[in-house]
Amino acid sequence: MDGQTAHGESGLIVNDSPAEAAPDTSRLPRSRKPGLLAQYLPILEWGRTYNGSVLTNDMVAAVIVTIMLIPQSLAYALLAGLPPVVGLYASILPLVAYAVFGTSRTLAVGPVAVVSLMTASAAGAVAAQGTALYLEAAITLAALSGVMLAVMGFLRLGFLANLLSHPVISGFITASGILIATSQLKHILGVTAGGDNWPEMLGGLASAIDTINPWTLAIGIPATLFLFWVRKGLKPALVKLGLTPRAADIAAKAGPVVAVVVTILAAIGLDLDARGVDLVGAIPQGLPPFALPSTDLGLIGQLWVPALLISIIGFVESVSVAQTLAAKRRQRIAPNQELIGLGASNIASAFSGGYPVTGGFARSVVNFDAGAETPAAGAYTAIGIALAGLFLTPLLYSLPIATLAATIIVAVLSLVDLKTPGQLWNYSKADFAAHMATILITLLSGVEMGVIAGVGVGLLLYLWRASRPHAAIVGRVPETEHFRNVDRHRVFTVPHVLSIRIDESLTYLNARWLEEYVLEEVADRPDVRHVILMCSAVNEIDASGLESLEAINHRLAHSGIGLHLSEVKGPVMDRLGRTHFPDELNGRVFLSQNRAFRELARNGGPPEARTPDIERGLI
């Protein structure tokens, strides 16, 4: 019967095509899965094969990342409105915790620009910068974020990160980069200015323009230009001088350290402190102290929403970087275990006086390029940061704040993506709207509202698209068994058979739309005696979708028109088979669209060729 199916009293589909023997899987190789303990402690998995060669590669990578991380951690703490030493605290125990619980071999965890900005926004809403309560709020944010991430990991809720689409994430990061760079201009200019959003920041800078400190400017502008050149031009210059590419790369990564050393010497030699240039000042020497997050329910009530947003943004950024780097080495990461690893890192940061952390893009790429093979490289980096905290902090007393601001500006401007809006405009107007809405709301209302608005806009656009799915009237391509859109291809149709391909699952979002679409198309074709719904793209029919199918069936039967289904997937038909719909269907269920068209067209005369209105390829 050419693969035809029919429904009987049981309502089940019967396939009369020849049965196929089930494949013998008894001899197929089984993939080795880690034990339960190793799933939650990945260090037990990669630690078994650790050897001297891996140790050497990890140590080299750790040295390079440590050199890069010391000025970055100080700068990002400044961005978060915290004492610079807090950046060092957030770069020690969190790295050790991730080495134990994380699954990425090359992800470098620590302070990052976007999370630092979000920390400043959240802590600034409950206390003034420089106060004990502000630091307590930052520590509590790390603890709350860590607990939330860990709980989501144990509950296997990694899919929640999918609430943020790529256009929303890209828009948020671009806007955050603009906000961060703008917020640091006051340190480059040596003025006092504030603001939580872009208009306020620009207004504050404009009103303080007559108070620019020329000595601060003389430090900030050259440092910024030098760091920009280091990112692009130092490595090629060193290679031309005869250094190997690897040695030149390591030297280029030390560029920020050169800026730190030179500006410290300038500050001492020119007595810039007496000339009004802001310096880092005394940094506590030693290892991170033991700290306790706040248990004040009032403070926790104010911080839990920002902590949730920080958790989601941090996880999305981290897992994106980890998956990208893992793919280059044909490795894999476990997103749910990543939640646990990042949660443990943030909890460790909180109890060592730090603030929220996540995987950083720039540091992770450096770690990857430097040859890191296991998360142990992060633990060795933590040792390097700890040694810096023990012995180097007195040397940073005369470090100009403008140098740290230059470090931040150069780092975050690489996050600003000016190409994506144009690409999205050409590809998807809806995604362009979500992208631009996220950018504008983040710039005008701050980072928290930007994230919330981005998620809201993304969900609304998804619901709008899902409520109006694509459907097409199809006909048979000549000399084939394929069916394509009549408006795009030259196909065969018959006047009394209407074939409609549904390109979406039938749910409560679009059930009424389908009902209206089918009945309108039938009303426009008085010769139609059969309607075939081609369901090859339908993966689910919920209760609302079933109700609409029943309504379509009833209306068509009342008009003497048969309703038929073709290419219904097995799981979908299984669910339909548990209802009365197959028995009430006034038509038939066919395994293939070609069979349905051939049988129903047989008594209506020869098919007629239809010339498409447009030819733009497959749909």
C-alpha positions as CSV (number, residue, x, y, z in Angstrom):
1,M,0.0,0.0,0.0
2,D,3.0,2.3,-0.5
3,G,3.5,3.1,3.1
4,Q,-0.2,4.2,3.7
5,T,-1.4,4.2,7.2
6,A,-5.0,4.0,8.5
7,H,-6.7,4.4,11.9
8,G,-9.0,1.8,13.3
9,E,-11.2,1.5,16.4
10,S,-8.2,1.8,18.7
11,G,-7.3,5.2,17.1
12,L,-3.7,4.0,16.5
13,I,-1.7,4.4,13.3
14,V,-0.9,1.2,11.5
15,N,2.1,1.2,9.2
16,D,1.8,-1.5,6.5
17,S,5.4,-1.0,5.2
18,P,7.7,-4.0,5.7
19,A,9.0,-4.4,9.2
20,E,12.7,-3.8,9.8
21,A,14.8,-5.8,12.1
22,A,15.9,-4.0,15.2
23,P,19.6,-3.3,15.2
24,D,21.8,-5.4,17.4
25,T,23.3,-3.0,20.0
26,S,24.8,-5.6,22.2
27,R,28.2,-5.3,20.5
28,L,28.3,-1.5,20.2
29,P,31.1,0.2,22.3
30,R,29.8,1.9,25.4
31,S,31.2,5.4,26.2
32,R,32.9,5.5,29.6
33,K,31.0,7.7,32.0
34,P,32.6,9.2,35.1
35,G,31.4,8.0,38.4
36,L,28.9,9.9,40.5
37,L,31.6,11.4,42.7
38,A,33.7,12.4,39.7
39,Q,30.7,14.1,38.1
40,Y,30.6,16.5,41.0
41,L,34.4,16.6,41.5
42,P,35.9,16.7,38.0
43,I,39.4,17.0,39.5
44,L,39.1,13.3,40.2
45,E,38.7,12.7,36.4
46,W,41.5,14.8,35.0
47,G,43.8,14.4,38.0
48,R,44.3,10.7,37.3
49,T,46.3,11.5,34.1
50,Y,48.2,14.4,35.5
51,N,52.0,14.2,34.8
52,G,55.1,16.3,34.5
53,S,54.5,17.5,31.0
54,V,51.0,18.8,31.9
55,L,52.4,20.4,35.0
56,T,55.0,22.3,33.0
57,N,52.4,23.6,30.5
58,D,50.0,24.6,33.3
59,M,52.8,26.4,35.2
60,V,53.8,28.4,32.1
61,A,50.2,29.4,31.5
62,A,49.8,30.4,35.1
63,V,52.8,32.7,35.0
64,I,51.4,34.5,32.0
65,V,47.8,34.8,33.4
66,T,49.2,36.0,36.7
67,I,51.1,38.8,35.1
68,M,47.9,39.8,33.3
69,L,45.6,39.3,36.2
70,I,47.3,41.4,38.9
71,P,46.6,44.8,37.2
72,Q,43.2,43.6,36.0
73,S,42.1,42.5,39.4
74,L,43.1,45.8,40.9
75,A,41.3,47.7,38.1
76,Y,38.1,45.7,38.2
77,A,37.9,46.2,42.0
78,L,38.1,49.9,41.4
79,L,35.3,49.6,38.8
80,A,33.2,47.8,41.4
81,G,33.7,50.7,43.8
82,L,35.8,48.5,46.1
83,P,39.3,48.8,47.5
84,P,41.9,47.5,45.0
85,V,43.0,44.7,47.3
86,V,39.5,43.2,47.1
87,G,40.3,42.4,43.5
88,L,43.3,40.3,44.6
89,Y,41.1,38.6,47.2
90,A,38.6,37.6,44.5
91,S,41.4,36.1,42.4
92,I,42.8,33.6,44.9
93,L,40.4,31.1,46.5
94,P,37.8,31.3,43.6
95,L,40.4,30.0,41.2
96,V,41.2,27.1,43.6
97,A,37.5,26.3,44.0
98,Y,36.9,26.2,40.2
99,A,40.0,23.9,39.8
100,V,38.2,21.4,42.0
101,F,34.6,21.7,40.7
102,G,34.8,23.2,37.2
103,T,34.8,21.2,34.0
104,S,36.5,23.5,31.6
105,R,40.2,22.8,31.2
106,T,41.1,26.4,30.2
107,L,38.5,28.8,31.7
108,A,40.1,31.5,33.9
109,V,37.8,32.6,36.7
110,G,38.1,35.9,38.5
111,P,36.8,39.5,38.4
112,V,35.4,40.7,35.1
113,A,34.3,44.1,33.9
114,V,30.5,43.5,33.4
115,V,30.0,41.7,36.7
116,S,32.1,44.4,38.4
117,L,29.8,47.1,37.0
118,M,26.7,45.2,38.1
119,T,28.2,44.8,41.6
120,A,28.8,48.5,41.8
121,S,25.2,49.2,40.7
122,A,23.7,46.7,43.2
123,A,25.9,47.6,46.2
124,G,25.6,51.3,45.4
125,A,21.8,51.0,45.8
126,V,22.1,50.1,49.5
127,A,25.2,52.0,50.6
128,A,27.7,54.6,49.7
129,Q,31.0,53.6,48.2
130,G,33.9,53.4,50.7
131,T,31.6,52.4,53.6
132,A,31.7,49.1,55.5
133,L,28.2,48.4,54.5
134,Y,29.1,48.7,50.8
135,L,31.9,46.1,51.2
136,E,29.5,43.9,53.1
137,A,26.9,44.2,50.3
138,A,29.6,43.2,47.7
139,I,30.6,40.2,49.8
140,T,26.9,39.2,50.3
141,L,26.3,39.5,46.6
142,A,29.1,36.9,46.0
143,A,27.6,34.6,48.6
144,L,24.0,34.9,47.2
145,S,25.2,34.4,43.7
146,G,27.3,31.4,44.6
147,V,24.4,29.7,46.4
148,M,22.0,30.4,43.5
149,L,24.4,29.1,41.0
150,A,25.1,25.9,43.0
151,V,21.4,25.3,43.6
152,M,20.7,25.7,39.9
153,G,23.5,23.3,39.1
154,F,22.2,20.6,41.5
155,L,18.7,21.0,40.1
156,R,20.1,20.9,36.6
157,L,18.7,24.2,35.6
158,G,21.4,25.2,33.2
159,F,18.8,25.7,30.5
160,L,17.6,28.9,32.2
161,A,20.6,30.7,30.6
162,N,18.7,30.2,27.3
163,L,16.3,33.0,28.4
164,L,19.0,35.3,27.2
165,S,19.2,35.2,23.4
166,H,22.5,36.1,21.6
167,P,21.2,39.5,20.4
168,V,20.2,40.4,24.0
169,I,23.5,39.2,25.4
170,S,25.4,41.1,22.7
171,G,23.4,44.2,23.2
172,F,23.9,44.1,27.0
173,I,27.7,43.6,26.7
174,T,28.0,46.4,24.2
175,A,26.1,48.8,26.3
176,S,27.9,47.7,29.4
177,G,31.3,48.3,27.7
178,I,30.1,51.8,26.8
179,L,29.0,52.5,30.4
180,I,32.2,51.1,31.9
181,A,34.5,53.1,29.6
182,T,32.5,56.3,30.2
183,S,32.5,55.7,34.0
184,Q,36.4,55.6,33.9
185,L,36.9,58.8,32.0
186,K,36.6,60.8,35.3
187,H,39.8,59.0,36.5
188,I,41.6,59.8,33.2
189,L,40.6,63.5,33.5
190,G,41.1,63.7,37.2
191,V,37.6,65.1,37.9
192,T,34.8,64.2,40.3
193,A,31.7,62.9,38.4
194,G,29.1,60.3,39.0
195,G,26.0,58.8,37.5
196,D,24.2,55.4,37.2
197,N,23.4,55.7,33.5
198,W,24.9,57.2,30.4
199,P,23.2,60.6,30.4
200,E,24.0,61.1,34.0
201,M,27.7,60.1,33.5
202,L,28.0,62.4,30.4
203,G,26.3,65.2,32.3
204,G,28.6,64.8,35.3
205,L,31.7,64.9,33.0
206,A,30.5,67.9,31.2
207,S,29.8,69.9,34.4
208,A,33.3,69.0,35.7
209,I,35.2,69.8,32.5
210,D,36.7,73.0,34.0
211,T,38.3,71.0,36.9
212,I,40.5,68.7,34.8
213,N,43.8,67.9,36.5
214,P,46.5,68.3,33.8
215,W,48.9,66.0,35.6
216,T,46.3,63.2,35.8
217,L,45.6,63.7,32.1
218,A,49.3,63.5,31.4
219,I,49.3,60.1,33.0
220,G,46.0,58.8,31.8
221,I,46.1,59.6,28.1
222,P,49.6,58.1,27.4
223,A,48.8,55.0,29.5
224,T,45.6,54.5,27.5
225,L,47.3,55.0,24.1
226,F,50.2,52.7,25.2
227,L,47.8,49.9,26.2
228,F,45.9,50.2,23.0
229,W,49.2,49.8,21.1
230,V,50.3,46.9,23.2
231,R,47.1,44.9,22.3
232,K,47.7,45.2,18.6
233,G,51.2,46.4,17.8
234,L,53.7,45.2,20.4
235,K,53.8,41.5,19.4
236,P,54.5,42.2,15.7
237,A,57.1,44.7,16.7
238,L,58.9,42.2,19.0
239,V,58.8,39.5,16.3
240,K,60.5,41.9,13.9
241,L,63.2,42.5,16.5
242,G,63.9,38.8,16.5
243,L,61.8,37.3,19.4
244,T,60.0,34.1,18.8
245,P,56.2,34.4,18.4
246,R,55.7,32.7,21.8
247,A,58.2,34.9,23.6
248,A,56.7,38.0,21.9
249,D,53.2,37.0,23.0
250,I,54.3,36.6,26.6
251,A,56.0,40.0,26.5
252,A,52.9,41.6,25.0
253,K,50.7,40.2,27.8
254,A,53.1,41.9,30.2
255,G,52.3,45.3,28.6
256,P,49.9,46.4,31.4
257,V,52.6,45.6,34.0
258,V,55.0,47.9,32.1
259,A,52.4,50.6,32.3
260,V,52.0,50.1,36.0
261,V,55.8,50.2,36.7
262,V,56.4,53.2,34.5
263,T,53.5,55.3,36.0
264,I,54.5,54.3,39.5
265,L,58.0,55.6,38.9
266,A,56.6,58.8,37.3
267,A,54.3,59.3,40.3
268,I,57.3,59.0,42.7
269,G,59.8,61.0,40.6
270,L,57.4,63.9,39.8
271,D,55.7,63.8,43.3
272,L,52.3,63.5,41.6
273,D,50.6,62.9,44.9
274,A,51.3,66.5,45.9
275,R,50.0,67.7,42.4
276,G,46.5,66.3,43.0
277,V,46.9,63.0,41.2
278,D,44.9,60.2,42.8
279,L,47.0,57.2,43.8
280,V,46.0,53.7,45.0
281,G,47.5,54.3,48.4
282,A,48.2,51.7,51.1
283,I,47.1,48.2,50.2
284,P,46.8,45.7,53.1
285,Q,49.6,43.2,52.8
286,G,48.9,39.5,53.3
287,L,46.6,36.7,52.4
288,P,42.8,37.2,52.1
289,P,41.0,37.5,55.5
290,F,38.2,35.2,56.5
291,A,34.9,37.1,55.9
292,L,31.2,36.3,56.6
293,P,28.4,37.4,54.3
294,S,25.6,39.4,55.9
295,T,22.7,37.5,57.5
296,D,20.5,40.7,57.6
297,L,17.3,39.6,55.9
298,G,16.6,43.2,54.9
299,L,19.9,43.5,53.1
300,I,19.4,40.1,51.5
301,G,16.0,41.1,50.4
302,Q,17.5,44.1,48.6
303,L,20.3,42.1,47.0
304,W,18.7,38.8,45.8
305,V,17.4,40.1,42.5
306,P,20.7,41.8,41.5
307,A,22.5,38.6,42.7
308,L,20.2,36.5,40.4
309,L,20.9,38.8,37.4
310,I,24.7,38.6,38.2
311,S,24.5,34.8,38.4
312,I,22.7,34.5,35.0
313,I,24.9,37.0,33.2
314,G,28.1,35.5,34.7
315,F,27.0,32.0,33.8
316,V,26.1,32.9,30.3
317,E,29.4,34.7,29.7
318,S,31.4,32.0,31.3
319,V,29.8,29.0,29.7
320,S,30.0,30.7,26.2
321,V,33.7,31.1,26.6
322,A,34.2,27.6,28.0
323,Q,32.3,25.9,25.2
324,T,34.1,27.9,22.5
325,L,37.6,27.0,23.9
326,A,36.6,23.4,24.6
327,A,35.4,22.9,21.0
328,K,38.8,23.9,19.7
329,R,40.4,20.9,21.5
330,R,37.4,18.6,21.0
331,Q,36.7,18.6,24.7
332,R,33.4,19.1,26.4
333,I,32.0,20.9,29.4
334,A,29.0,20.0,31.5
335,P,26.8,23.2,31.9
336,N,25.1,22.0,35.0
337,Q,28.4,21.2,36.7
338,E,29.7,24.6,35.5
339,L,26.9,26.1,37.6
340,I,28.3,24.2,40.6
341,G,31.9,25.2,39.8
342,L,31.0,28.9,39.4
343,G,28.8,28.7,42.5
344,A,31.7,27.2,44.5
345,S,34.0,30.0,43.2
346,N,31.6,32.7,44.3
347,I,31.1,31.2,47.7
348,A,34.9,31.0,48.1
349,S,35.2,34.6,47.1
350,A,32.6,35.7,49.7
351,F,34.3,33.9,52.5
352,S,37.7,35.4,51.5
353,G,36.5,39.0,51.4
354,G,36.0,39.1,47.6
355,Y,33.0,39.9,45.3
356,P,31.2,38.1,42.5
357,V,33.4,36.4,39.9
358,T,33.0,34.5,36.7
359,G,35.0,33.2,33.7
360,G,36.7,36.0,31.8
361,F,37.0,36.0,28.0
362,A,40.3,37.7,27.7
363,R,42.1,35.8,30.5
364,S,40.6,32.5,29.3
365,V,41.9,33.0,25.8
366,V,45.3,33.9,27.1
367,N,45.2,30.8,29.3
368,F,44.3,28.7,26.3
369,D,46.9,30.2,24.0
370,A,49.6,29.8,26.7
371,G,49.0,26.1,26.7
372,A,47.0,25.4,29.9
373,E,45.8,21.8,29.9
374,T,43.9,21.5,33.1
375,P,42.1,23.7,35.7
376,A,45.2,23.3,37.8
377,A,46.6,26.2,35.9
378,G,44.0,28.4,37.7
379,A,45.2,27.1,41.0
380,Y,48.8,27.9,40.2
381,T,47.6,31.4,39.1
382,A,46.0,31.7,42.6
383,I,49.3,31.0,44.2
384,G,50.9,33.7,42.1
385,I,48.3,36.2,43.1
386,A,48.7,35.2,46.7
387,L,52.5,35.8,46.5
388,A,51.7,39.2,45.0
389,G,49.5,40.0,47.9
390,L,52.2,39.0,50.4
391,F,55.1,40.8,48.8
392,L,54.2,43.2,46.1
393,T,51.3,45.3,47.5
394,P,53.7,47.9,49.2
395,L,55.1,48.7,45.8
396,L,51.7,49.6,44.5
397,Y,51.2,52.5,46.9
398,S,52.1,55.2,44.3
399,L,50.2,53.6,41.4
400,P,48.0,56.3,39.7
401,I,44.3,55.5,39.6
402,A,44.4,56.8,36.0
403,T,46.6,53.8,35.0
404,L,44.0,51.3,36.3
405,A,41.2,53.3,34.6
406,A,43.2,53.1,31.3
407,T,43.5,49.3,31.8
408,I,39.7,49.0,32.2
409,I,38.9,51.3,29.2
410,V,41.2,49.3,26.9
411,A,39.8,46.0,28.1
412,V,36.1,46.9,27.8
413,L,36.2,48.7,24.5
414,S,37.0,45.4,22.9
415,L,33.5,44.3,24.1
416,V,31.7,47.0,22.1
417,D,30.4,45.4,18.9
418,L,29.4,47.9,16.3
419,K,28.9,45.3,13.5
420,T,26.1,43.2,15.0
421,P,23.3,45.8,14.7
422,G,23.8,46.0,10.9
423,Q,24.0,42.2,10.6
424,L,20.8,41.7,12.6
425,W,19.0,44.4,10.6
426,N,19.7,42.5,7.4
427,Y,18.9,39.1,8.9
428,S,16.1,39.6,11.5
429,K,14.3,42.8,12.3
430,A,12.8,41.2,15.5
431,D,16.3,40.3,16.8
432,F,17.5,43.8,15.8
433,A,14.7,45.3,17.9
434,A,15.7,43.1,20.9
435,H,19.4,44.0,20.5
436,M,18.8,47.8,20.2
437,A,16.2,47.8,23.0
438,T,18.7,46.1,25.3
439,I,21.4,48.6,24.4
440,L,19.2,51.7,24.8
441,I,17.6,50.6,28.1
442,T,20.9,49.6,29.6
443,L,22.4,53.0,28.6
444,L,19.4,55.0,29.8
445,S,18.3,53.0,32.9
446,G,21.4,51.0,34.1
447,V,22.6,47.5,33.9
448,E,19.8,45.8,36.0
449,M,17.0,47.2,34.0
450,G,18.9,46.4,30.8
451,V,19.1,42.7,31.6
452,I,15.4,42.6,32.7
453,A,14.3,44.5,29.6
454,G,16.4,42.3,27.4
455,V,14.9,39.1,28.8
456,G,11.4,40.6,28.6
457,V,11.8,41.8,25.0
458,G,13.3,38.5,23.9
459,L,10.4,36.5,25.5
460,L,7.8,38.9,23.9
461,L,9.3,38.5,20.5
462,Y,9.4,34.7,20.9
463,L,5.8,34.6,21.9
464,W,4.9,36.8,19.0
465,R,6.7,34.6,16.5
466,A,5.3,31.4,18.1
467,S,1.7,32.8,17.9
468,R,2.1,33.4,14.1
469,P,4.0,30.4,12.8
470,H,4.8,29.9,9.2
471,A,2.4,27.8,7.1
472,A,2.4,27.2,3.3
473,I,0.1,25.9,0.7
474,V,2.2,23.2,-1.1
475,G,2.1,21.2,-4.3
476,R,4.1,18.4,-5.8
477,V,7.4,19.2,-7.6
478,P,7.2,17.6,-11.1
479,E,8.7,14.1,-11.4
480,T,9.4,13.9,-7.6
481,E,7.6,13.0,-4.4
482,H,8.6,16.3,-2.8
483,F,6.1,19.1,-1.9
484,R,7.0,22.7,-1.9
485,N,5.5,26.2,-1.4
486,V,3.3,27.0,-4.5
487,D,4.5,30.6,-4.3
488,R,8.1,29.7,-4.7
489,H,8.2,26.7,-7.0
490,R,6.6,25.3,-10.1
491,V,4.5,22.5,-8.7
492,F,1.4,20.4,-9.5
493,T,-1.9,21.0,-7.6
494,V,-5.5,20.0,-8.1
495,P,-8.5,22.4,-7.5
496,H,-10.3,20.1,-5.1
497,V,-7.3,19.2,-2.8
498,L,-5.7,21.8,-0.6
499,S,-2.4,20.8,1.0
500,I,-1.2,23.0,3.9
501,R,2.2,22.4,5.4
502,I,2.4,23.5,9.1
503,D,5.9,24.6,10.1
504,E,5.5,24.8,13.9
505,S,4.2,22.7,16.7
506,L,0.5,23.3,17.6
507,T,0.3,24.9,21.0
508,Y,-2.0,27.3,22.9
509,L,0.0,30.1,21.4
510,N,-0.9,29.4,17.8
511,A,-3.9,27.1,17.8
512,R,-6.5,29.8,17.1
513,W,-4.3,31.2,14.4
514,L,-4.2,27.8,12.6
515,E,-7.9,27.5,12.9
516,E,-8.5,30.9,11.3
517,Y,-5.8,30.3,8.6
518,V,-7.2,27.0,7.4
519,L,-10.8,28.1,7.3
520,E,-9.9,31.3,5.4
521,E,-8.0,29.4,2.8
522,V,-10.9,27.0,2.4
523,A,-13.3,29.9,2.1
524,D,-11.3,31.3,-0.8
525,R,-11.4,28.0,-2.7
526,P,-15.0,26.9,-3.4
527,D,-13.8,23.7,-5.3
528,V,-11.9,22.3,-2.4
529,R,-13.2,18.9,-1.2
530,H,-10.2,17.6,0.7
531,V,-7.8,19.4,3.1
532,I,-4.4,17.8,3.9
533,L,-2.5,19.1,6.9
534,M,1.2,18.2,6.3
535,C,2.6,17.7,9.8
536,S,6.2,16.9,9.1
537,A,7.4,19.9,11.2
538,V,4.9,19.4,14.0
539,N,6.7,18.0,17.1
540,E,4.0,18.5,19.6
541,I,0.2,19.1,19.8
542,D,-1.0,20.3,23.2
543,A,-4.5,20.3,24.4
544,S,-5.3,23.7,22.8
545,G,-3.9,22.5,19.5
546,L,-6.0,19.3,19.7
547,E,-9.1,21.4,20.4
548,S,-8.4,23.5,17.3
549,L,-7.9,20.4,15.2
550,E,-11.3,19.1,16.4
551,A,-12.9,22.5,15.6
552,I,-11.4,22.5,12.1
553,N,-12.5,18.9,11.6
554,H,-16.1,19.7,12.7
555,R,-16.3,22.8,10.5
556,L,-15.0,21.1,7.4
557,A,-17.2,18.0,8.0
558,H,-20.2,20.3,8.2
559,S,-19.2,21.7,4.8
560,G,-18.7,18.3,3.2
561,I,-14.9,18.7,3.2
562,G,-12.6,15.9,4.4
563,L,-9.7,16.7,6.8
564,H,-6.6,14.5,6.4
565,L,-3.3,14.4,8.1
566,S,0.0,13.4,6.6
567,E,3.5,12.6,7.9
568,V,2.5,12.8,11.6
569,K,5.4,11.9,13.8
570,G,5.2,8.8,16.0
571,P,5.2,10.5,19.4
572,V,2.6,13.0,18.2
573,M,0.4,10.3,16.9
574,D,0.8,8.3,20.1
575,R,-0.7,11.2,22.0
576,L,-3.5,11.6,19.5
577,G,-4.2,7.9,19.7
578,R,-5.1,8.3,23.4
579,T,-8.0,10.6,22.5
580,H,-11.2,10.3,20.4
581,F,-9.8,12.5,17.6
582,P,-8.6,9.7,15.3
583,D,-12.1,8.1,15.5
584,E,-13.8,11.4,14.9
585,L,-11.6,12.5,12.0
586,N,-13.7,12.6,8.9
587,G,-10.7,11.9,6.7
588,R,-7.6,9.7,6.9
589,V,-4.1,9.7,8.3
590,F,-1.4,9.1,5.7
591,L,2.2,8.1,6.3
592,S,3.4,10.3,3.3
593,Q,2.2,13.5,1.8
594,N,2.8,12.0,-1.7
595,R,0.4,9.1,-0.9
596,A,-2.2,11.4,0.4
597,F,-2.0,13.7,-2.6
598,R,-2.1,10.9,-5.1
599,E,-5.1,9.1,-3.6
600,L,-7.2,12.2,-3.0
601,A,-6.4,13.8,-6.4
602,R,-7.2,10.6,-8.3
603,N,-10.9,11.2,-8.8
604,G,-10.6,14.9,-9.5
605,G,-9.1,15.0,-13.0
606,P,-5.5,15.6,-14.1
607,P,-3.3,17.8,-11.9
608,E,-2.6,21.3,-13.2
609,A,0.8,22.9,-13.2
610,R,1.1,26.1,-11.1
611,T,3.7,28.7,-11.8
612,P,5.1,30.3,-8.7
613,D,4.7,34.0,-8.0
614,I,8.4,34.2,-6.9
615,E,11.5,32.0,-7.1
616,R,13.7,32.5,-4.1
617,G,14.7,29.0,-3.2
618,L,13.5,26.4,-0.7
619,I,11.4,27.2,2.3
